[in-house]
């Protein structure tokens, strides 16, 4: 049977106050999931699912920086790459809560100016900053690569002190991140942002280290997605990656001769912030324009769908299980809340 791997991080939460979810689209999702075969996976997040689907080794972290730069044709093998994304840190007595670019409304000009200031300061240390877009910063360094970090999406709305760099060079990078905070605090860019009642960009979160992996994915794979890491993985393996434009365009290009992967990541950041009503609004749109037409088409054409919400579960949806009307349809059985 032809199959589709459909990856939607954040589709099943976790979210607070899930009792507020009441849209017809949410109820339809629960109905689909209730009828599906449920497979428990060791992969608990978006990046781990990508590692598995592209056949990478599970013993190293996903090199998000190198892959994202490969996608934008900015990658060079010289030095070591990290993501150093612009963030806002809300400090309190004994903790600091992170907010990423989602909601910062950072402009290209602001981002460019901040990176010029950082490059001027760190030039003699052999550290070079660049950006893929206004919300995605990178740094290149010739040394001090022996460190492990935590992806920015795993730190959003949480105390950053529990997720600082670890490893042999951890102290170097902790001092570096503190120095970046002090420099950004003094930037005229942030002074103007505060005057306009915008949150200052007062930190750069370090993550996504590592060298490019070896080619591993099947050449019989077709990939559809706009996430930079997905695009980078496709390019690494010599696979054409089609942008996500519409469900109709995707279905027109669906291949019966290869493995099909579609990544829809619009709910990813929304879920990290835990705004259940914003999530429902985004999900309603995703369901109407993507999920419902694709699932209905798949059932009509006998295509098996492996649905990955990136929470340690894979829901296998096929025509053979469409008559399971009496299964549990409680929202909390499928859309998780915080423990």
DRENMINU-122018 format. One record per residue (C-alpha): residue in three letters; x, y negated, z. Coordinates in steps of 0.02 Angstrom, whole numbers, plus 50000, padded with zeros to 5 digits. Each point is the difference from the previous one (the first is absolute). Example, Ala and Ser with C-alpha at 12.3 -4.5 7.8 and 13.67 -1.06 7.14 Angstrom:
<nodes>
<node miro="ala" X="50615" Y="50225" Z="50390"/>
<node miro="ser" X="50069" Y="49828" Z="49967"/>
</nodes>
This chain:
<nodes>
<node miro="unk" X="50000" Y="50000" Z="50000"/>
<node miro="unk" X="50063" Y="49826" Z="49955"/>
<node miro="unk" X="50030" Y="49895" Z="50156"/>
<node miro="unk" X="50024" Y="49822" Z="50058"/>
<node miro="unk" X="50104" Y="49946" Z="50149"/>
<node miro="unk" X="49912" Y="49844" Z="50065"/>
<node miro="unk" X="50097" Y="49904" Z="50132"/>
<node miro="unk" X="49906" Y="49866" Z="50098"/>
<node miro="unk" X="50093" Y="49946" Z="50158"/>
<node miro="unk" X="49882" Y="49930" Z="50131"/>
<node miro="unk" X="49846" Y="50086" Z="49929"/>
<node miro="unk" X="49963" Y="50089" Z="50165"/>
<node miro="unk" X="50067" Y="49870" Z="50121"/>
<node miro="unk" X="50046" Y="49993" Z="50137"/>
<node miro="unk" X="49883" Y="49855" Z="50038"/>
<node miro="unk" X="49921" Y="49925" Z="50157"/>
<node miro="unk" X="49812" Y="49991" Z="50024"/>
<node miro="unk" X="49957" Y="50127" Z="49865"/>
<node miro="unk" X="49821" Y="49997" Z="50064"/>
<node miro="unk" X="49984" Y="49835" Z="49905"/>
<node miro="unk" X="50026" Y="50089" Z="49833"/>
<node miro="unk" X="49829" Y="50013" Z="49920"/>
<node miro="unk" X="50014" Y="49972" Z="49812"/>
<node miro="unk" X="49928" Y="50125" Z="49875"/>
<node miro="unk" X="50175" Y="50020" Z="49926"/>
<node miro="unk" X="50072" Y="50056" Z="50167"/>
<node miro="unk" X="49858" Y="50126" Z="50020"/>
<node miro="unk" X="50033" Y="50065" Z="49825"/>
<node miro="unk" X="50185" Y="50021" Z="50039"/>
<node miro="unk" X="49958" Y="50101" Z="50155"/>
<node miro="unk" X="49884" Y="50109" Z="49896"/>
<node miro="unk" X="50139" Y="50037" Z="49875"/>
<node miro="unk" X="50125" Y="50040" Z="50138"/>
<node miro="unk" X="49877" Y="50109" Z="50096"/>
<node miro="unk" X="49980" Y="50115" Z="49849"/>
<node miro="unk" X="50187" Y="50008" Z="49962"/>
<node miro="unk" X="50126" Y="50131" Z="50053"/>
<node miro="unk" X="50110" Y="49924" Z="50135"/>
<node miro="unk" X="50187" Y="50038" Z="50000"/>
<node miro="unk" X="50110" Y="49944" Z="50147"/>
<node miro="unk" X="50167" Y="49928" Z="49946"/>
<node miro="unk" X="50162" Y="49955" Z="50091"/>
<node miro="unk" X="50006" Y="49837" Z="49902"/>
<node miro="unk" X="49925" Y="49867" Z="50112"/>
<node miro="unk" X="50022" Y="49842" Z="49897"/>
<node miro="unk" X="50004" Y="49926" Z="49826"/>
<node miro="unk" X="50187" Y="50012" Z="49975"/>
<node miro="unk" X="50010" Y="50181" Z="50057"/>
<node miro="unk" X="49861" Y="50046" Z="49877"/>
<node miro="unk" X="50098" Y="49919" Z="49858"/>
<node miro="unk" X="50157" Y="50093" Z="50051"/>
<node miro="unk" X="49906" Y="50165" Z="49987"/>
<node miro="unk" X="49907" Y="49964" Z="49838"/>
<node miro="unk" X="50160" Y="49946" Z="49913"/>
<node miro="unk" X="50095" Y="50149" Z="50069"/>
<node miro="unk" X="50129" Y="49904" Z="50102"/>
<node miro="unk" X="50094" Y="50070" Z="50149"/>
<node miro="unk" X="49907" Y="49978" Z="50165"/>
<node miro="unk" X="50160" Y="49980" Z="50102"/>
<node miro="unk" X="50031" Y="49817" Z="49954"/>
<node miro="unk" X="49896" Y="49842" Z="50005"/>
<node miro="unk" X="49927" Y="49934" Z="49839"/>
<node miro="unk" X="50120" Y="49869" Z="49926"/>
<node miro="unk" X="49865" Y="49870" Z="49975"/>
<node miro="unk" X="50121" Y="49858" Z="49961"/>
<node miro="unk" X="50095" Y="50089" Z="49861"/>
<node miro="unk" X="49840" Y="50070" Z="49923"/>
<node miro="unk" X="49910" Y="49832" Z="50002"/>
<node miro="unk" X="50149" Y="49915" Z="49918"/>
<node miro="unk" X="50008" Y="50137" Z="49870"/>
<node miro="unk" X="49818" Y="49963" Z="49958"/>
<node miro="unk" X="50039" Y="49816" Z="49972"/>
<node miro="unk" X="50162" Y="50035" Z="49904"/>
<node miro="unk" X="50104" Y="49916" Z="50136"/>
<node miro="unk" X="50088" Y="50154" Z="50070"/>
<node miro="unk" X="50189" Y="50016" Z="49995"/>
<node miro="unk" X="50101" Y="50141" Z="50077"/>
<node miro="unk" X="50121" Y="49878" Z="50082"/>
<node miro="unk" X="49983" Y="49987" Z="50190"/>
<node miro="unk" X="49857" Y="50057" Z="50110"/>
<node miro="unk" X="49821" Y="49939" Z="49984"/>
<node miro="unk" X="49870" Y="49960" Z="50133"/>
<node miro="unk" X="49828" Y="49923" Z="49996"/>
<node miro="unk" X="50002" Y="49842" Z="50106"/>
<node miro="unk" X="49820" Y="49944" Z="49984"/>
<node miro="unk" X="49940" Y="49831" Z="50064"/>
<node miro="unk" X="49896" Y="50016" Z="50159"/>
<node miro="unk" X="49926" Y="49898" Z="50140"/>
<node miro="unk" X="50045" Y="50053" Z="50177"/>
<node miro="unk" X="49882" Y="49945" Z="50138"/>
<node miro="unk" X="50109" Y="50000" Z="50156"/>
<node miro="unk" X="49939" Y="50021" Z="50178"/>
<node miro="unk" X="50082" Y="50034" Z="50168"/>
<node miro="unk" X="50065" Y="50175" Z="49963"/>
<node miro="unk" X="49944" Y="50042" Z="49824"/>
<node miro="unk" X="49985" Y="49932" Z="49823"/>
<node miro="unk" X="49857" Y="50048" Z="49884"/>
<node miro="unk" X="50036" Y="50011" Z="49813"/>
<node miro="unk" X="49894" Y="49936" Z="49857"/>
<node miro="unk" X="50059" Y="50032" Z="49823"/>
<node miro="unk" X="49969" Y="49893" Z="49846"/>
<node miro="unk" X="49815" Y="50048" Z="49999"/>
<node miro="unk" X="49917" Y="49838" Z="50051"/>
<node miro="unk" X="50157" Y="49892" Z="50006"/>
<node miro="unk" X="49958" Y="49919" Z="49833"/>
<node miro="unk" X="50184" Y="49979" Z="49959"/>
<node miro="unk" X="50035" Y="49908" Z="49836"/>
<node miro="unk" X="50135" Y="50044" Z="49875"/>
<node miro="unk" X="50087" Y="49834" Z="50032"/>
<node miro="unk" X="50001" Y="50027" Z="50189"/>
<node miro="unk" X="50068" Y="50175" Z="49980"/>
<node miro="unk" X="50135" Y="49943" Z="49880"/>
<node miro="unk" X="50055" Y="49860" Z="50115"/>
<node miro="unk" X="50007" Y="50111" Z="50155"/>
<node miro="unk" X="50107" Y="50128" Z="49908"/>
<node miro="unk" X="50118" Y="49862" Z="49939"/>
<node miro="unk" X="50024" Y="49946" Z="50182"/>
<node miro="unk" X="50033" Y="50179" Z="50055"/>
<node miro="unk" X="50122" Y="50033" Z="49858"/>
<node miro="unk" X="50097" Y="49843" Z="50039"/>
<node miro="unk" X="50019" Y="50052" Z="50182"/>
<node miro="unk" X="50043" Y="50185" Z="49974"/>
<node miro="unk" X="50106" Y="49986" Z="49843"/>
<node miro="unk" X="50166" Y="50022" Z="50093"/>
<node miro="unk" X="49931" Y="50156" Z="50086"/>
<node miro="unk" X="49979" Y="50088" Z="49833"/>
<node miro="unk" X="49810" Y="49998" Z="50013"/>
<node miro="unk" X="49896" Y="49948" Z="49850"/>
<node miro="unk" X="49812" Y="49972" Z="49999"/>
<node miro="unk" X="49887" Y="50008" Z="49849"/>
<node miro="unk" X="49813" Y="50016" Z="49970"/>
<node miro="unk" X="49890" Y="50104" Z="49887"/>
<node miro="unk" X="49852" Y="49886" Z="50033"/>
<node miro="unk" X="49957" Y="49870" Z="50132"/>
<node miro="unk" X="49948" Y="50133" Z="50127"/>
<node miro="unk" X="50139" Y="50127" Z="49968"/>
<node miro="unk" X="50177" Y="49961" Z="50053"/>
<node miro="unk" X="50155" Y="50108" Z="49986"/>
<node miro="unk" X="50178" Y="49992" Z="50060"/>
<node miro="unk" X="50159" Y="50079" Z="49938"/>
<node miro="unk" X="50149" Y="50036" Z="50113"/>
<node miro="unk" X="50166" Y="50087" Z="49973"/>
<node miro="unk" X="50011" Y="50079" Z="50174"/>
<node miro="unk" X="49902" Y="50040" Z="50159"/>
<node miro="unk" X="49882" Y="50119" Z="49909"/>
<node miro="unk" X="49997" Y="50131" Z="50139"/>
<node miro="unk" X="49830" Y="49958" Z="50070"/>
<node miro="unk" X="49821" Y="50063" Z="49997"/>
<node miro="unk" X="49851" Y="49883" Z="49998"/>
<node miro="unk" X="49811" Y="49999" Z="50007"/>
<node miro="unk" X="49890" Y="49950" Z="49852"/>
<node miro="unk" X="49917" Y="49831" Z="50023"/>
<node miro="unk" X="49825" Y="50073" Z="49980"/>
<node miro="unk" X="50030" Y="50109" Z="50153"/>
<node miro="unk" X="50042" Y="49848" Z="50106"/>
<node miro="unk" X="49859" Y="49880" Z="49952"/>
<node miro="unk" X="49906" Y="49935" Z="50153"/>
<node miro="unk" X="50116" Y="50098" Z="50115"/>
<node miro="unk" X="50142" Y="49955" Z="50118"/>
<node miro="unk" X="50156" Y="49992" Z="49892"/>
<node miro="unk" X="50116" Y="50040" Z="50145"/>
<node miro="unk" X="49944" Y="50182" Z="49991"/>
<node miro="unk" X="50050" Y="50011" Z="49816"/>
<node miro="unk" X="50170" Y="49917" Z="49990"/>
<node miro="unk" X="50140" Y="50078" Z="49893"/>
<node miro="unk" X="50082" Y="50158" Z="50065"/>
<node miro="unk" X="50167" Y="50083" Z="49964"/>
<node miro="unk" X="50186" Y="49963" Z="49997"/>
<node miro="unk" X="49980" Y="49824" Z="49926"/>
<node miro="unk" X="49840" Y="49957" Z="50093"/>
<node miro="unk" X="50079" Y="49866" Z="50110"/>
<node miro="unk" X="50067" Y="49908" Z="49847"/>
<node miro="unk" X="49827" Y="49992" Z="49921"/>
<node miro="unk" X="49911" Y="49951" Z="50160"/>
<node miro="unk" X="50118" Y="49852" Z="50016"/>
<node miro="unk" X="49973" Y="49962" Z="49816"/>
<node miro="unk" X="49810" Y="49998" Z="50019"/>
<node miro="unk" X="50015" Y="49884" Z="50151"/>
<node miro="unk" X="50112" Y="49883" Z="49901"/>
<node miro="unk" X="49876" Y="49997" Z="49857"/>
<node miro="unk" X="49863" Y="49952" Z="50122"/>
<node miro="unk" X="50101" Y="49853" Z="50065"/>
<node miro="unk" X="50039" Y="49939" Z="49824"/>
<node miro="unk" X="49821" Y="50011" Z="49941"/>
<node miro="unk" X="49937" Y="49914" Z="50157"/>
<node miro="unk" X="50103" Y="49847" Z="49951"/>
<node miro="unk" X="49948" Y="50001" Z="49816"/>
<node miro="unk" X="49911" Y="49845" Z="49930"/>
<node miro="unk" X="49889" Y="50121" Z="49906"/>
<node miro="unk" X="49927" Y="50063" Z="50163"/>
<node miro="unk" X="49984" Y="49825" Z="50070"/>
<node miro="unk" X="49889" Y="49954" Z="49853"/>
<node miro="unk" X="49902" Y="50162" Z="50015"/>
<node miro="unk" X="49962" Y="49964" Z="50183"/>
<node miro="unk" X="49944" Y="49823" Z="49954"/>
<node miro="unk" X="49876" Y="50081" Z="49879"/>
<node miro="unk" X="49940" Y="50120" Z="50136"/>
<node miro="unk" X="50082" Y="50150" Z="49917"/>
<node miro="unk" X="50095" Y="50135" Z="50093"/>
<node miro="unk" X="50189" Y="49977" Z="49987"/>
<node miro="unk" X="50104" Y="50132" Z="49914"/>
<node miro="unk" X="50114" Y="50030" Z="50149"/>
<node miro="unk" X="50073" Y="50172" Z="49966"/>
<node miro="unk" X="50056" Y="50127" Z="49870"/>
<node miro="unk" X="49956" Y="50181" Z="50036"/>
<node miro="unk" X="50138" Y="50121" Z="49950"/>
<node miro="unk" X="49946" Y="50168" Z="49927"/>
<node miro="unk" X="50004" Y="50116" Z="49849"/>
<node miro="unk" X="50187" Y="50036" Z="50000"/>
<node miro="unk" X="50081" Y="50141" Z="49901"/>
<node miro="unk" X="50074" Y="50044" Z="49832"/>
<node miro="unk" X="49896" Y="50052" Z="49850"/>
<node miro="unk" X="49956" Y="50186" Z="50009"/>
<node miro="unk" X="50030" Y="50123" Z="49860"/>
<node miro="unk" X="49870" Y="50029" Z="49867"/>
<node miro="unk" X="49878" Y="50130" Z="50065"/>
<node miro="unk" X="49823" Y="49975" Z="49933"/>
<node miro="unk" X="49926" Y="50108" Z="49863"/>
<node miro="unk" X="50011" Y="49925" Z="49826"/>
<node miro="unk" X="49821" Y="50061" Z="49976"/>
<node miro="unk" X="49941" Y="49869" Z="50123"/>
<node miro="unk" X="49899" Y="49846" Z="49950"/>
<node miro="unk" X="50001" Y="49855" Z="50124"/>
<node miro="unk" X="49879" Y="49855" Z="50021"/>
<node miro="unk" X="50033" Y="49869" Z="50132"/>
<node miro="unk" X="50057" Y="49821" Z="50030"/>
<node miro="unk" X="50094" Y="50024" Z="50165"/>
<node miro="unk" X="50185" Y="49961" Z="49974"/>
<node miro="unk" X="50060" Y="50160" Z="50085"/>
<node miro="unk" X="49886" Y="50107" Z="49892"/>
<node miro="unk" X="50063" Y="49911" Z="49845"/>
<node miro="unk" X="50180" Y="50023" Z="50057"/>
<node miro="unk" X="49976" Y="50187" Z="50029"/>
<node miro="unk" X="49925" Y="50018" Z="49826"/>
<node miro="unk" X="50143" Y="49904" Z="49918"/>
<node miro="unk" X="50128" Y="50102" Z="50099"/>
<node miro="unk" X="49928" Y="50160" Z="49927"/>
<node miro="unk" X="49979" Y="49935" Z="49824"/>
<node miro="unk" X="49810" Y="49999" Z="50012"/>
<node miro="unk" X="49891" Y="49866" Z="49926"/>
<node miro="unk" X="49901" Y="49910" Z="50136"/>
<node miro="unk" X="49838" Y="49921" Z="49941"/>
<node miro="unk" X="49937" Y="49847" Z="50096"/>
<node miro="unk" X="49836" Y="50010" Z="50095"/>
<node miro="unk" X="49874" Y="49896" Z="49902"/>
<node miro="unk" X="49831" Y="50088" Z="50001"/>
<node miro="unk" X="49925" Y="50172" Z="50028"/>
<node miro="unk" X="49946" Y="50005" Z="49817"/>
<node miro="unk" X="50178" Y="49968" Z="49940"/>
<node miro="unk" X="50067" Y="50133" Z="50118"/>
<node miro="unk" X="49875" Y="50131" Z="49943"/>
<node miro="unk" X="50035" Y="49962" Z="49818"/>
<node miro="unk" X="50184" Y="50040" Z="50032"/>
<node miro="unk" X="49968" Y="50153" Z="50110"/>
<node miro="unk" X="50104" Y="50148" Z="49943"/>
<node miro="unk" X="49938" Y="50179" Z="49997"/>
<node miro="unk" X="50177" Y="50058" Z="49963"/>
<node miro="unk" X="50093" Y="49932" Z="50151"/>
<node miro="unk" X="49989" Y="49960" Z="50185"/>
<node miro="unk" X="49905" Y="49837" Z="50029"/>
<node miro="unk" X="50041" Y="49879" Z="50142"/>
<node miro="unk" X="49899" Y="49843" Z="50037"/>
<node miro="unk" X="50048" Y="49886" Z="50145"/>
<node miro="unk" X="49877" Y="49869" Z="50062"/>
<node miro="unk" X="50079" Y="49902" Z="50143"/>
<node miro="unk" X="49880" Y="49852" Z="50022"/>
<node miro="unk" X="49944" Y="50058" Z="50173"/>
<node miro="unk" X="50177" Y="50029" Z="50064"/>
<node miro="unk" X="50037" Y="49830" Z="50078"/>
<node miro="unk" X="49818" Y="49969" Z="50051"/>
<node miro="unk" X="50000" Y="50160" Z="50103"/>
<node miro="unk" X="50162" Y="49950" Z="50087"/>
<node miro="unk" X="49915" Y="49843" Z="50068"/>
<node miro="unk" X="49848" Y="50093" Z="50065"/>
<node miro="unk" X="49866" Y="49880" Z="49938"/>
<node miro="unk" X="49858" Y="50123" Z="49977"/>
<node miro="unk" X="49886" Y="49880" Z="49905"/>
<node miro="unk" X="50138" Y="49946" Z="49881"/>
<node miro="unk" X="50038" Y="50184" Z="49974"/>
<node miro="unk" X="49817" Y="50038" Z="49960"/>
<node miro="unk" X="49992" Y="49858" Z="49874"/>
<node miro="unk" X="50158" Y="50062" Z="49914"/>
<node miro="unk" X="49941" Y="50180" Z="50005"/>
<node miro="unk" X="49829" Y="49959" Z="49927"/>
<node miro="unk" X="50086" Y="49922" Z="49850"/>
<node miro="unk" X="50123" Y="50144" Z="49982"/>
<node miro="unk" X="49861" Y="50128" Z="50011"/>
<node miro="unk" X="49890" Y="49915" Z="49872"/>
<node miro="unk" X="50136" Y="49966" Z="49872"/>
<node miro="unk" X="50117" Y="50147" Z="50026"/>
<node miro="unk" X="49956" Y="50142" Z="50117"/>
<node miro="unk" X="49819" Y="50033" Z="49950"/>
<node miro="unk" X="50025" Y="49998" Z="49811"/>
<node miro="unk" X="50158" Y="50106" Z="50012"/>
<node miro="unk" X="49923" Y="50131" Z="50114"/>
<node miro="unk" X="49841" Y="50012" Z="49895"/>
<node miro="unk" X="50105" Y="50017" Z="49842"/>
<node miro="unk" X="50109" Y="50132" Z="50082"/>
<node miro="unk" X="49851" Y="50106" Z="50050"/>
<node miro="unk" X="49924" Y="49987" Z="49827"/>
<node miro="unk" X="50164" Y="50051" Z="49917"/>
<node miro="unk" X="50049" Y="50136" Z="50124"/>
<node miro="unk" X="50152" Y="49905" Z="50064"/>
<node miro="unk" X="50058" Y="50041" Z="50177"/>
<node miro="unk" X="50042" Y="49846" Z="50104"/>
<node miro="unk" X="50129" Y="50006" Z="50139"/>
<node miro="unk" X="49957" Y="49845" Z="50101"/>
<node miro="unk" X="50140" Y="49937" Z="50115"/>
<node miro="unk" X="49947" Y="49868" Z="50130"/>
<node miro="unk" X="50180" Y="50010" Z="50065"/>
<node miro="unk" X="49949" Y="50053" Z="50176"/>
<node miro="unk" X="50058" Y="50181" Z="50005"/>
<node miro="unk" X="49851" Y="50067" Z="49902"/>
<node miro="unk" X="49965" Y="50043" Z="49818"/>
<node miro="unk" X="49819" Y="50014" Z="49944"/>
<node miro="unk" X="49980" Y="50118" Z="49853"/>
<node miro="unk" X="49844" Y="49952" Z="49901"/>
<node miro="unk" X="49933" Y="50110" Z="49861"/>
<node miro="unk" X="49836" Y="50056" Z="49921"/>
<node miro="unk" X="50007" Y="50163" Z="50099"/>
<node miro="unk" X="49966" Y="49908" Z="50165"/>
<node miro="unk" X="49870" Y="49873" Z="49944"/>
<node miro="unk" X="49853" Y="50094" Z="50078"/>
<node miro="unk" X="50062" Y="49996" Z="50180"/>
<node miro="unk" X="49858" Y="49888" Z="50058"/>
<node miro="unk" X="49994" Y="50055" Z="50182"/>
<node miro="unk" X="50177" Y="49954" Z="50053"/>
<node miro="unk" X="50038" Y="49872" Z="50136"/>
<node miro="unk" X="49974" Y="49824" Z="49931"/>
<node miro="unk" X="50046" Y="49897" Z="50153"/>
<node miro="unk" X="50110" Y="49853" Z="49951"/>
<node miro="unk" X="50118" Y="50030" Z="50146"/>
<node miro="unk" X="50040" Y="50174" Z="49933"/>
<node miro="unk" X="50083" Y="49923" Z="49847"/>
<node miro="unk" X="50041" Y="49817" Z="50033"/>
<node miro="unk" X="50109" Y="49998" Z="50154"/>
<node miro="unk" X="50008" Y="49871" Z="50137"/>
<node miro="unk" X="50145" Y="49960" Z="50115"/>
<node miro="unk" X="50046" Y="50129" Z="50131"/>
</nodes>
